[in-house]
Amino acid sequence: MELNTLWFLLIAVLYSGYFVLEGFDFGVGMLLPFLGKDDTRRRMIINTIGPHWDANEVWLITAGGATFAAFPHWYATLFSGFYLPLFLLLLGLIVRGVAIEFRSKDEDPRWRTAWDWAICVGSFIPSLLWGVAFANFVYGVPIDAEMNYVGGFWNLLNPFALLGGLVTLTGFLFHGAVFLSLKTSGDVMERARRFAMRMWFVAVVVLIGYVTASYFATDILAKLGVNPGPVPIGAVLALLLAGWFVYQKRDGWAFAMTSTSILLSTATIFLQLYPRVIVSSLDPAWSLTIYNSASSPYTLNVMTIVALIFLPVVLLYEGWSYWIFRKRLTDRPEELEY
């Protein structure tokens, strides 16, 4: 396998891991003010993601660093053309992180309520904008022959991209509710299950709508021929199964299915793109690809060696941390850190 394709796949894996792991963080954050009836229950909700949320963001940092090093022209076009949405996304991540750490510094209910809503809003903004960004990658944005973005902010808010934003928003809400039902007990667990059942239907309808729209708004038909493709269909089927497992109160299997659906949905985006990384709506020949946006072969070689050494270490640590904090949480204050 050539190194350009290898690094495209590695970046796809990094974003897939990020959306699965950070996806339930976002979902939990958005649900915090609504499922937590009092401060103790809200603390329990925050503690489900407390040991993991900052480590989960490492996947994003690594994906961004890999994009910068392996495909610098992709990185440059992305951060110049998508500057305002990415700024808002990063602002949301910063606000959420600060809020998680600061809410426990004062016992004043008004202080904690304000930070709870900051966590909610800081989770909502990235949940919506990630879908908008990735939908635009496959839909196409105005990129000229010099790899420069020549559109405006409103070009990014087209109907197809907004539908993509709803996919990630509803998907992360459902994913987060399932995670809460897996990690909590008592009243919070029951409220999370009830919400998951309601959100499941919305997430399924939105995902089916997006997959259908993809066949008309993008060139996926030309790439797949008459075959609808097993990957997007698998994403929908996994989401359907997740609802069944929630109904059966089999929380582990439900979480496995929501994770599978997110993985397959992300894989669909990258399959639609390959070998491109951003589609040009002005001229298909001006699209950024894994070849015209890549670094030198020497750089890719060095990066590959480094990745082979350190990636297994990171994965082992991540798995170990989830194993250590695998137990369900209770509403006993002495067991809650945040």
N, C-alpha and C positions, 0 to 999 in steps of 0.2 A: 504494500500500500504506500502510495506517495505521501510525503510529509504534509502537503497542503490539505489533502483529504483527512489525514490523521488528526490534524489540529482542528479542522472543522468539526470532526466527530467528538474530540475532547471538549471543545467549547459547548457543543450540544449536550454532552453528558453533564457538564458543570451547570448549565442553565436548568437542565432537567432536575438535577439534585437540588438546586436552589429553590425551584418552584414547589417541589414536594415538601421540603423541610421548612422553608420560610412561608410556604402557602398556609400551613396550619397556624403558624405564628400570626400571620395577618388575620386569618379567620378568627382566632381567639381574641386578638386585639379589638376587632370590630364588634365582637359579641360581648365584650367586657361590661359595658354599662347596662346591657339589656338582660343578661342572664344572671348577673350578680345582684341579688336582692339587698345585700348589706355588705359592710366592709369586709367581714370575715370571708364571705363567699367570693367577693371580688379578689381578695388576696389569694384564695385557693385557685381561682382561674389564672391569675398572673403567675403563680408558682408552677403551673403546668408547663409554661414556656420559659420560666426564669433561668433554668440551667442551660438552655439550648439556644435562645434567640440570637445571642451575639456570635456564637460559633456557626450558626446557620448562615449568617451574613458573610462568613469567610468564602462561601461558595460564590457569592456575587463578586467579591473582591478578586478572587482567583480568575473568574470568568472575564472580568474587565481587564485584568493584567494580561491574561492569555490573548485576548483580542488585540490589545495594544501591541504586544510583542510579535504575535504571529501574523496579524492582518492590520498593520498600522493605518492603511488608507480607509478600511472599514471603520476603525475607531475614530479617525479624524472626521469623516463624513457624518458619522452617527452623532458625535458630540457637537458638531457645528450645526447640523440641520435639526437635531432634536434637543437643542440646548435648553429651551424653556421647559418642556415636559420632563427632561432628565433632572433639571434643577429642582422642580417641584417634587419629583420622586425622591431625590436625595434629601430634600428638606423634610419630607414626611418620615423618612427613615431616621433622620437625626432627632426629630421631635419625639418619635416613638421611643427611641433608645433613652433619651434624657428622661422622659416621663416614667418609664419603667424603673429607673434608678432613683428618681426624686420623690415618687409618690409616698414612699415609706419614711421620708425624713421628717414628716410632721404628722401628728395625729388629728389635726384639724380636719373635720369632714369636708369643708369647702376646698381646702388644699388638695385632698385626695380625689375629690370629685372632678376638679379641674384637670388633674393629671390623667384621670381615667378617660376623660373625653379626649385629651391629647393623644393617648394611646389609640383610641378608636379612630380619630381622624388621621393620625400618622400611619395607621394600617390601611385605611380606606384608599388614600391617595395612591400608594404604590400598587395596590391590588387592581385598581382601575387602569393606571397608566402602563403597567407592564403589558397588558393585553392590547392596548392601543398601539404601543410601540411595535410589538411583534407582528400584529396584523398588518401594519404599514409596511413591514419588511417584504411581505409576500404580495401585498396589494400593489405596491409601487409608489414611489415618491419622486418629485421632480429632481433628478440628478443629471447634470450636463456631462459633456464629453470629458471634462477635466475633473470629474469625480466630486464636483461641488453641488451641494444642495441649493437649489435656486427658488424654492417655494417659501411659503410663510407658515406661521403657526397654524392657521386654519386649514391648511392642506392636510395636516395630520389628523384633524377631527372629522374625517369623512365617515359616512354611515357604516362602512365595513369595519373600519378601525374601532369605532365606538361599540360595535357588536362584539369585536374581539375583547374590548375592555370589560363588557358585561360577562363574557365567558370566564375571565380570570376572577372577576369580582364575585360572581355567584359560586364559582367552583371553589374558591378559597373560603367563602363563608360556610359552604357545606363541609369542606375538608376540615375546617377548624371546629365545627360543631361535632363532627365524628370523633376528632381527636379529644375533645373535652369529654365526650361520653366514654372514651377509653381510659382517660387519665383521672377522672374525678369519681366521686361517690355521692350518694344521697340526693338531695334536692337539685344540685347543679347538674348531676348526671342525667336525671330525668328531664330537666328543662332543656338540656343540650340535645337529647334524643328527640324530643318533640319538635324542636326547631329544625333539626336535621331532616326529619321527615317532610316538613313543609318546604324547606329550601331545596331538597332533592328534586322535587318536581320542577321547580323554576330552573335549576341548573341543567337538568336534562333538556328542557325545551330550548334554552338558550344555546346549549352546545349543539343540538341537532340543527338549530337555525344557522349557526355559524358554519358547520360542516356543509350544509346545503348551499349557503351563500358562497362558500369557497369555490364551488364548482362553476359558478357563474361570474364571480368577480375576479378570479385569478386564473392562471394558466395550468391549474392542477389537472384538468381534463387532458390537455395536450401532453402532459408528462406521464399520466397514468393510462392513457388510451381509454378503452371502454371499461376497464377494471376500476371499480370505485375505490379500491385500496383497502387492505385489511387493517392498516394502522388507525385511520380515523374511525373506522367502524368498531375496532377494538376499544377505542377510547369511549365511545358511546355505550357499548355493551358493559364495560367495566363500571361506568357510572350507574347504569341500570341495576347491575348486581349489587352495588353499594347500597342502594335504597332498600333492596330486599333484605340484606344483612342487617341494616339498621332496624327494620321492622321486626326481624327475628332476635334483636338484641345481641347480636354477635359482633361486638364492637371491633375486635381485632380484624376479622375478615372485612368488615365495612371499611376500616382504615386502609387495609391492603388494597381494596378496590378503588378507593378515591385516589390513592397514590399511583396506582396503575393507570387510571384515567388521565391524571396529570402528566405522567411520563409519556404516554402514547400521544396525548395532545401536543406536547412539546416536540416529540419526534415528528409529528405530522408537519409542523411548521418548518423544521429543518429539512425534511424530505422535499417539501414544496420548493424550498430555496435552492438546494444543491444543484449545480456547483456555485450558485450565486450566494451572496450574503445580504445584499439589498437590491431590490428590483428598481430599475429606472422606469418611471411612467412616461418619460419623454421619448426614449428610444431603448428597446431591449438591449441593443448593442452597448449601451452606456451603463448597464448594470454592473455593480461591483461583484466580482467573483473571487473565489479562493485563489485565483492565479494573479489577476491584475491588482489585487489589494494586499498581497502577501509580502512578508519579509524575505530576505535572502535565504538560500538553502542552508548556509552556514548557521544563521540564527535559528532556523527551525531545527537543525540537528542538535545544537546545544540545548535548546529548550526541551527537546524530546528526552535527552539524557537526564536532565534535572527532574522532569516530570516522572520518569520511571523510578527515580530514587525516592522522591518525597511524597508522591501521591498515595502509595500504599500506607505510609505512616499516618497521613492525615485521615484516611479512611478508617484505619484501625482505631485511632483515637476517637473519631466520631462515633463509631459503633460502641466503643467502651463506655463513653459518656451516656449514651442512651440506655445501655444495659444497667448502669449504676442507678439511674433515676427512672427505672421502669415501673415502679409500684404506683398504684392509685393513691391519690391524695385525699385526705379527709378535711373536715372543717375545724379541726382542733388547732387553735392559734399557735400553740407551742411547736407545731410541726411546720409552720409556714414561715418562710424567710422574708419574702417581699411584703 
